[in-house]
Amino acid sequence: MRHYCIETYGCQMNVADSELIAGILEDDGWVRATDAHGADLIVVNTCSVRERAADRVVGYLRSLAPLRRARPGLRIVVAGCLPQHLGERLAERLPDVDLFIGPDAYRRLPELVADPSRDPHFALARDRGETYEDLSPLRADGIHAYVSIMRGCDRACTYCAVPFGRGRERSLPAEAAIRATREAVESGFVAVTLLGQAVTSYREGERDFAALLEALAGIPGLCSLRFLAPHPGDLSVRLLEVMRRHPVIARHLHLPLQAGSDRILTAMRRGYTAAEFVDLVARARRTLPEISITTDIIVGFPGESDEDYARTVEVMETVRFDSAFTFAYSPREGTHAQRFLADDVPPEVKQHRLSAVITLQERHSLERYQARIGTTQEVLVEGPARGTPDRLFGRCSDMKAAVFSPGEAEEAEEIRAGEIARVEITAASSHTLKGVRRR
């Protein structure tokens, strides 16, 4: 019996791809191992978006060297964006790896790992027709499923390595997306997240993302439908109206701002101005007053002056995001910014700006979360709260995390993962709502 182990680094797309890889391997007769020490095959699924993530991957793979020496038959595979992006340069750093495989070659994994050659193999050819529509992922137990409806990205933001790892944009056929979502729900996954690097640019013929979302919202048994991550340039009025008409669609938008300076946004090739972004948020909040808006922010991009940074703070103060992922810029190999823009903001300035925006965002998040105190929210239950098993954890319709008391003992037995609980919010931190279940 052959055992495999998958270690995943990176975004939700990588998690979805790891589920796809697991399904491919188990269809070929492999069995999941409890950990790397019991595996005959270790697949490390990687991300190249952030330098720190890439360094963690290399560190983990180097830590496998003693295990490889103790078990000569062990096969080690590096999958995903990092080998696709760096190719043989990555192989030079990792001599114990047998196979480097890109995101378009996962269905070939069983045949490639069966090759007894000890020389590293590279399966990095692009395939613009590959969407894996005929394959089924093997998901972990729970209530939540990822469904990838797009692969690749055509945006070419100057700082981003995604096009190097994922290739050009292509959409899953609409009927395949509907079928995959329906099958996930019928298997017990009542919450579904649609994935794509710029998911709102989805298009198949005349069917755009708004039309697909409306079709999916009508699937029986679906409790929550979410999508990650829209590009601000693709968020149409029609899409907002579809969200308004269908309560099953999460009242949440993750809209990456990246910077508040028009000069920096132009250098990033983001395709919108700060004013257009602010207007988009205002339109979303008019259409869906209960919506939460989260974002990504990069500080210290090449050429960012004190005035440019101040414009980012100004937009943050205007919008008051519910939460944000914040980063100090680091150049990614091969990108336009790395090749043509000097990384000229000193590290200490980047860190000062990053600390300041984190502090500011914590204040805004606390305000947004505390505004829910006294309200009653519908919470999709995911299970016991971590560290406090007498309480339950779930997410509100706007994707805010909630920890709550299930009520009296006899009531507590009635609520299960995947069900909706009415929760009165009694307190809040900048990351979590707290409350009590009400009948």
Protein Blocks (a to p, Z undefined) as FASTA:
>chain_A
ZZdddddeddfklmmmmmmmmmmmmmnopacdfblklpcbdcddddfkbmklmmmmmmmm
mmmmmmmmmmmmbccddehjklmmnmmmmmmmmmmbfbdcdfklmmmmmmmmmpmbfbdc
ddfbccfkbgolmbccdddedjbdcddfbgcjfklpakbcklmmnopaddddfklmmmmm
mmmmmnopabdcdddfblmlgcehjbcfklmmmmmmmpghiabdcdddddfklmcfklmm
mmmmmmklccbddddfkpacfklmmmnonopafklmmmmmmmmmmmmmmbccdddddehi
ehiafklmmmmmmmmmmnopabdcdddddddehiaklmmmccfbcfklmmmmmmmmmmmm
mmmmmmmmmmmgoiacddddfbdcehiambccdddfkopacdddebjfklmmmpcghiac
ddddfbdcfkbccddddZZ
